[in-house]
Amino acid sequence: MSTRRLAAIMFTDIVGYTAMMQENEAKGMAKAQVFRQIMETQVKAHHGELLEIRGDGSLSVFNSAVDAVACAKEIQETLREKVPLRIGIHLGDIVQKDGHIFGDAVNIASRIESMGVAGAVLVSSNVRNQIKNKPEFELNSLGRFSFKNVEEEMSVYALANKGFTIPRKDEIKGKLNPAKTRVSLQWMIGLVTLLLIGLISIFSFNKNKKESIKTEDQQLLLHDSILPNSIAILPFVNMSSEEENQYFTDGIHSELLTHLSKIGDMKVISHTSVNAFRNTEKTSPQIAKELKVANLLEGSVRRADNWVRISVQLVRADTDENLWSENYDRELNIKNIFNIQTEIAKEIASILKTTISPQQKRALEELPTSNLGAYEAFLKARQLMEIRNAESLYEAKALFEEAIDSDPNFAIAYIHLGGVHALLPFYSFDDQESHFQIAREYLNQGMAINPIWLKPTP
């Protein structure tokens, strides 16, 4: 069961711990042991909860920002001559579940800690507002910063009591924009591969808001640089009575995009690009001009009991001419779903005069799973994966595992599960190295089962 509350989140990290261990392992371990003892004592003494602690870092939460900063101050004063430590604190809304905490506040606290240097305690403006009238805490402003994956800039302050280190401007690094996460080339290649395959942003598209095409709009296209076989598949509309079936509609849209992307001569616009036109009031020529495509595919999905209806229409962008439309009414089973997607892909290829090679034809007709339950768990997990926070990633992880339990030969589910493990260290306090190793293992499992599903989607 999860609980939501306001909390002060404190991250601590031993500066230079890896180099310390390489130089003198016994000395490094001794410092880590001292660090652990002080953390356990001081967090408890200041009414906090020590959620996680490892060799070189810890994560704690407090009900009070005052308690959190007092604890950080005491820890630094105690360890100043013994362990080089940096501390970051932020106050915000968190969700606590099964011993883990989630939420943007956790990510912000982590990024503030990463800016620090040995002997420093850094806090956000939220914390500063709670302690600014407390004479025992002296603060210096470091300025406003833009953190990676955080929309708004935030002011950061350093504890400036006697003996505390205040980072110089040239010392401030950490997880800031536009700096990129430092990952080895080997892992970066693996991570990019996983993300290309596993991450699909899903939104809804309301075609009822589409305006009629005006003469001047028709002049927006086509340019010589736009390929005649280029296409953008706009997000499908969920026509089911149950809103919870949105994941199913989104899944059909994503799988169809994957199908079309397997046709080598066809230019298919990426998920990220088409998502910008969710519920848009722009006309077909306007959308197509921005996406630089000649054709648009619109669609809807209606699911009821054991039946599904998928409706699609292919539109020539410059004239808004309906090139082709079709309704598919089928019994709801995995074979029918993929047969519909394959039929649509082949029909579009034919209309756009794109040749499908024998190898591409085999790829189109390949069933990723014959188990409908496994496929639905997969679609739900993939939708959760797009929310991009620790809680949703853990839920996605469980659903991908459920899909694999239902069908141990579901290759693409292994790939996406690897993608979840590759992302978790960036949205939680989990160990990066272990998650990356697990991600690599799942990627290899998926490849061993069926390499055909590893062609990256746009």
C-alpha positions in Angstrom: 0.0 0.0 0.0 1.3 3.5 -0.9 1.1 6.6 1.2 1.6 10.2 0.0 3.0 13.0 2.2 5.2 16.1 2.4 8.7 15.2 3.4 12.2 16.6 3.5 14.4 14.3 1.5 18.1 14.1 2.3 20.8 12.5 0.0 24.4 12.0 1.2 27.4 10.9 -0.7 31.0 10.2 0.1 33.1 12.3 -2.3 35.8 10.4 -4.1 34.8 7.0 -2.6 35.8 5.0 -5.7 39.3 6.4 -5.9 39.6 6.0 -2.1 38.8 2.3 -2.4 41.2 1.8 -5.3 44.0 3.5 -3.4 43.5 1.8 0.0 40.5 -0.6 0.2 40.9 -1.1 4.0 40.9 2.7 4.6 38.0 3.2 2.3 35.9 0.5 4.1 36.8 2.0 7.5 35.5 5.4 6.4 32.3 3.8 5.0 31.8 2.1 8.4 32.2 5.3 10.2 29.8 7.0 7.8 27.2 4.2 8.3 27.4 4.5 12.1 27.0 8.3 12.2 24.1 8.2 9.7 22.2 5.5 11.7 22.7 7.5 14.9 22.0 11.0 13.7 19.0 10.3 11.4 17.2 8.5 14.3 18.2 11.3 16.7 16.6 13.9 14.5 13.3 12.0 14.0 14.1 10.8 10.5 13.9 7.5 8.7 17.0 6.1 7.0 15.6 4.3 3.9 18.7 3.2 2.1 22.4 3.2 2.8 25.2 1.7 0.9 29.0 2.0 0.9 29.2 5.6 -0.3 25.7 7.1 0.0 22.3 7.2 1.8 18.7 8.3 1.4 16.7 9.6 4.4 13.3 11.3 4.9 12.2 13.7 7.6 8.8 15.1 8.5 10.4 18.5 9.1 12.9 20.5 7.0 14.3 21.9 10.2 15.1 18.4 11.5 16.6 17.5 8.1 19.0 20.4 8.0 19.9 20.1 11.7 20.7 16.4 11.0 22.9 17.3 8.0 24.7 20.0 10.0 25.4 17.6 12.8 26.6 14.9 10.4 29.0 17.3 8.6 30.4 18.6 11.9 31.0 15.1 13.1 32.5 13.7 9.9 34.4 16.8 8.8 37.8 15.5 9.6 37.0 11.8 8.9 34.8 11.4 5.8 34.5 13.8 2.8 30.8 14.1 2.5 28.3 16.2 0.4 24.7 16.5 1.3 21.6 17.7 -0.6 18.1 18.4 0.8 14.8 19.2 -0.8 11.2 19.5 0.6 8.4 18.1 -1.5 5.6 15.7 -2.0 6.6 12.0 -2.0 4.8 8.6 -2.4 6.1 5.9 -0.1 5.6 2.2 -1.0 7.3 -1.0 0.0 10.2 0.7 1.5 10.8 3.0 -1.5 9.9 6.6 -2.1 8.9 8.1 -5.4 8.1 11.5 -6.9 9.8 14.5 -8.5 10.9 15.7 -5.1 13.2 12.7 -4.8 14.8 13.4 -8.2 15.3 17.1 -7.3 17.0 16.2 -3.9 19.3 13.9 -5.8 20.3 16.6 -8.3 21.0 19.1 -5.5 23.2 16.6 -3.7 25.2 16.0 -7.0 26.1 19.7 -7.1 27.9 19.6 -3.8 31.5 19.3 -2.8 33.1 17.7 0.3 32.0 19.5 3.5 28.9 21.1 1.9 25.2 21.0 2.7 23.0 22.3 -0.1 19.3 22.9 0.1 16.5 24.0 -2.2 14.5 27.1 -2.0 11.6 25.1 -0.5 13.9 24.1 2.4 15.3 27.6 2.7 11.8 29.0 3.2 11.3 26.7 6.2 14.5 27.5 7.9 15.3 31.1 7.0 14.1 32.5 10.3 16.2 29.9 12.3 19.3 31.7 13.6 21.2 28.5 13.9 21.3 28.1 10.2 23.3 30.5 8.0 22.7 30.3 4.2 24.4 31.6 1.1 22.6 31.7 -2.3 24.4 29.8 -5.1 21.9 31.1 -7.7 19.3 29.5 -9.9 19.9 26.2 -11.7 18.2 24.1 -14.4 18.2 20.4 -13.4 18.1 17.6 -15.8 14.4 16.3 -16.3 13.1 19.2 -14.1 11.0 21.8 -16.0 11.5 24.9 -13.8 14.7 26.5 -12.6 15.3 26.3 -8.9 17.3 28.4 -6.4 19.9 26.5 -4.4 21.5 27.6 -1.1 24.6 26.4 0.8 24.8 26.1 4.6 27.3 28.8 5.5 27.9 28.2 9.2 31.6 28.3 10.3 33.5 25.4 9.0 31.1 24.6 6.2 32.2 24.5 2.6 30.5 26.8 0.1 31.0 25.5 -3.5 32.6 28.0 -5.9 30.8 28.5 -9.3 33.5 26.6 -11.1 33.1 23.7 -8.7 29.4 23.2 -9.3 28.7 20.3 -11.6 26.3 17.5 -11.1 23.1 16.6 -12.9 22.5 20.0 -14.6 21.4 21.0 -18.1 22.9 20.8 -20.6 25.4 18.4 -19.1 24.8 14.8 -20.1 24.8 11.8 -17.7 28.2 10.2 -17.7 27.9 6.6 -18.7 30.6 4.5 -20.4 30.4 4.2 -24.1 29.5 0.5 -23.9 26.6 1.1 -21.6 25.5 4.1 -23.6 25.2 2.1 -26.7 23.2 -0.6 -24.9 21.0 2.0 -23.3 20.3 3.8 -26.6 19.4 0.4 -28.1 17.0 -0.3 -25.3 15.4 3.1 -25.4 14.9 3.0 -29.2 13.0 -0.2 -28.8 11.3 0.2 -25.5 10.2 3.8 -25.0 7.0 4.9 -26.8 5.3 8.1 -25.8 1.5 7.7 -26.0 -1.2 10.4 -26.3 -4.7 10.6 -27.7 -5.8 12.5 -30.9 -9.2 14.0 -31.3 -10.0 14.1 -35.0 -13.4 15.7 -34.4 -11.6 19.0 -33.8 -10.0 19.0 -37.2 -10.9 22.1 -39.3 -12.0 22.0 -42.8 -9.2 22.6 -45.3 -8.9 26.1 -46.8 -7.5 26.9 -50.1 -4.4 28.6 -48.7 -3.7 25.5 -46.5 -3.5 23.4 -49.6 -0.5 25.5 -50.8 1.5 24.5 -47.8 2.5 21.2 -49.4 4.1 19.5 -51.2 7.7 20.5 -51.4 10.2 18.7 -53.6 12.1 17.6 -50.4 9.1 15.6 -49.1 9.1 12.0 -50.1 5.8 10.7 -51.6 6.0 7.5 -49.4 6.5 9.5 -46.2 3.8 9.1 -43.5 2.9 10.2 -40.0 0.6 7.9 -38.0 -1.3 10.2 -35.7 -2.3 8.8 -32.3 -5.5 6.8 -32.5 -8.7 7.7 -30.7 -10.1 5.5 -28.0 -13.7 4.9 -28.9 -14.4 2.3 -26.1 -16.8 3.0 -23.4 -14.1 2.3 -20.8 -11.4 4.9 -20.5 -9.1 2.3 -19.1 -8.9 0.8 -22.6 -6.7 3.7 -23.6 -3.7 1.5 -23.1 -5.1 -0.9 -25.7 -5.7 1.8 -28.2 -2.3 3.3 -27.7 -0.8 -0.2 -28.1 -2.5 -0.7 -31.4 -1.2 2.6 -32.6 2.4 1.9 -31.5 2.4 -1.6 -33.0 1.2 -0.3 -36.3 3.9 2.3 -36.3 6.4 -0.6 -35.6 4.9 -2.6 -38.5 5.3 0.2 -41.0 8.8 1.0 -39.8 9.8 -2.5 -40.9 9.2 -1.5 -44.5 12.6 -0.3 -45.4 11.6 2.2 -48.2 9.0 4.0 -46.2 9.7 7.1 -44.1 7.8 6.8 -40.9 7.7 9.7 -38.4 8.7 8.9 -34.8 6.3 8.7 -31.8 7.8 11.8 -30.2 7.1 14.0 -33.2 3.5 12.9 -33.8 2.7 13.3 -30.1 3.1 17.0 -30.4 -0.2 17.0 -32.3 -2.4 15.6 -29.6 -5.9 17.1 -29.7 -4.6 19.6 -32.2 -6.8 22.0 -34.2 -4.2 22.3 -36.9 -5.2 21.2 -40.4 -3.7 18.3 -42.3 -1.5 20.5 -44.5 -0.2 22.3 -41.4 0.6 19.1 -39.5 2.2 17.5 -42.6 4.3 20.6 -43.3 5.7 20.6 -39.8 6.4 16.8 -39.9 7.6 17.0 -43.5 5.4 14.1 -44.7 3.1 13.6 -47.7 0.6 11.4 -46.0 -1.2 11.1 -42.6 -2.9 8.0 -41.2 -5.7 8.6 -38.7 -7.5 5.9 -36.8 -9.7 4.8 -33.9 -10.2 1.7 -31.8 -13.4 0.4 -30.2 -13.3 -2.6 -27.9 -16.4 -4.2 -26.5 -16.6 -7.6 -24.8 -14.8 -10.1 -27.1 -14.9 -7.9 -30.2 -12.7 -5.1 -31.5 -13.2 -2.6 -34.3 -10.2 -0.8 -35.8 -11.0 2.1 -38.2 -8.3 3.8 -40.3 -8.1 6.3 -43.1 -5.1 7.4 -45.1 -5.1 11.1 -46.1 -3.1 12.9 -48.7 -1.8 15.9 -46.7 -1.8 18.7 -49.3 -5.4 18.2 -50.5 -7.0 16.4 -47.5 -8.0 13.7 -50.0 -9.0 10.4 -48.5 -6.8 7.9 -50.3 -8.1 4.8 -48.5 -10.2 3.9 -45.4 -11.3 0.7 -43.9 -13.1 -0.8 -40.8 -11.9 -4.0 -39.3 -14.4 -5.9 -37.1 -12.9 -9.0 -35.6 -13.2 -11.3 -32.6 -10.7 -10.2 -30.0 -7.8 -12.5 -30.1 -4.1 -12.1 -30.5 -4.0 -13.5 -34.1 -6.7 -11.2 -35.3 -5.1 -8.1 -33.8 -1.8 -8.7 -35.5 -3.4 -9.8 -38.8 -5.2 -6.4 -38.9 -2.0 -4.5 -38.3 -0.3 -6.5 -41.0 -3.1 -5.9 -43.5 -3.1 -2.2 -42.8 0.7 -2.0 -43.3 0.5 -4.0 -46.6 -2.4 -1.8 -47.9 -0.5 1.4 -47.1 2.6 0.1 -48.8 0.6 -0.8 -51.9 -1.1 2.6 -52.1 2.2 4.5 -51.6 3.9 2.2 -54.1 6.4 0.9 -51.7 7.9 -2.5 -52.3 7.9 -5.0 -49.4 10.9 -7.4 -49.6 10.4 -11.1 -48.6 12.4 -10.5 -45.4 10.2 -7.5 -44.5 7.1 -9.5 -45.3 8.2 -12.2 -42.8 8.9 -9.5 -40.2 5.4 -8.1 -40.7 3.7 -11.5 -40.3 5.8 -12.6 -37.2 3.6 -12.9 -34.1 5.5 -11.6 -31.0 3.2 -13.7 -28.7 0.2 -16.0 -29.0 -1.0 -15.2 -25.5 -3.5 -12.3 -25.3 -3.0 -12.0 -21.5 0.7 -11.6 -22.0 0.2 -9.0 -24.7 -2.2 -6.9 -22.6 0.2 -6.9 -19.7 2.9 -5.8 -22.1 0.7 -2.9 -23.5 -0.1 -1.7 -19.9 3.5 -1.9 -18.9 4.7 0.0 -22.0 2.2 2.8 -21.2 3.4 3.1 -17.6 7.0 3.2 -18.9 6.2 6.5 -20.5 5.3 8.3 -17.2 9.0 8.3 -16.4 9.1 8.1 -12.6 10.3 5.5 -10.2 6.8 4.3 -9.1 5.5 3.8 -12.7 8.8 2.1 -13.7 8.5 -0.4 -10.9 4.8 -1.1 -11.9 5.9 -1.5 -15.5 8.7 -3.9 -14.4 6.1 -6.1 -12.6 3.8 -6.1 -15.7 6.6 -7.0 -18.1 7.6 -9.8 -15.7 3.9 -11.0 -15.7 4.0 -11.0 -19.6 7.1 -13.1 -19.6 5.7 -15.5 -17.0 2.6 -15.9 -19.3 4.8 -16.4 -22.4 8.5 -17.2 -21.7 9.2 -16.8 -25.5 7.9 -13.2 -25.6 11.1 -11.7 -26.9 10.1 -8.0 -27.1 8.9 -8.1 -23.5 12.4 -9.1 -22.5 13.7 -6.1 -24.4 11.3 -3.7 -22.8 12.0 -5.2 -19.3 15.7 -4.5 -20.0 14.7 -0.9 -20.9 13.0 -0.5 -17.5 16.2 -1.7 -15.7 18.2 0.7 -17.8 16.0 3.7 -16.7 15.5 2.9 -13.0 18.9 4.2 -11.7 18.0 7.6 -13.2 14.6 7.9 -11.4 15.4 6.1 -8.1 18.2 5.6 -5.7 18.9 2.1 -7.0 22.4 1.0 -7.9 23.2 1.8 -11.5 25.7 -0.9 -12.2 23.5 -3.8 -11.1 20.5 -2.5 -13.1 22.6 -2.0 -16.2 23.9 -5.6 -15.8 20.3 -6.9 -15.5 19.3 -4.8 -18.5 22.0 -6.3 -20.6 21.0 -9.8 -19.6 17.4 -9.2 -20.6 18.5 -7.7 -23.9 20.6 -10.8 -24.6 17.7 -13.1 -23.7 15.4 -11.2 -26.1 18.0 -11.4 -28.9 18.5 -15.1 -28.3 14.7 -15.8 -28.6 14.0 -13.8 -31.7 16.4 -11.2 -33.2 13.8 -10.0 -35.7 12.1 -7.9 -33.0 15.3 -5.9 -32.3 14.9 -3.6 -35.3 14.6 -0.2 -33.6 11.3 1.7 -33.9 11.5 5.3 -34.9 
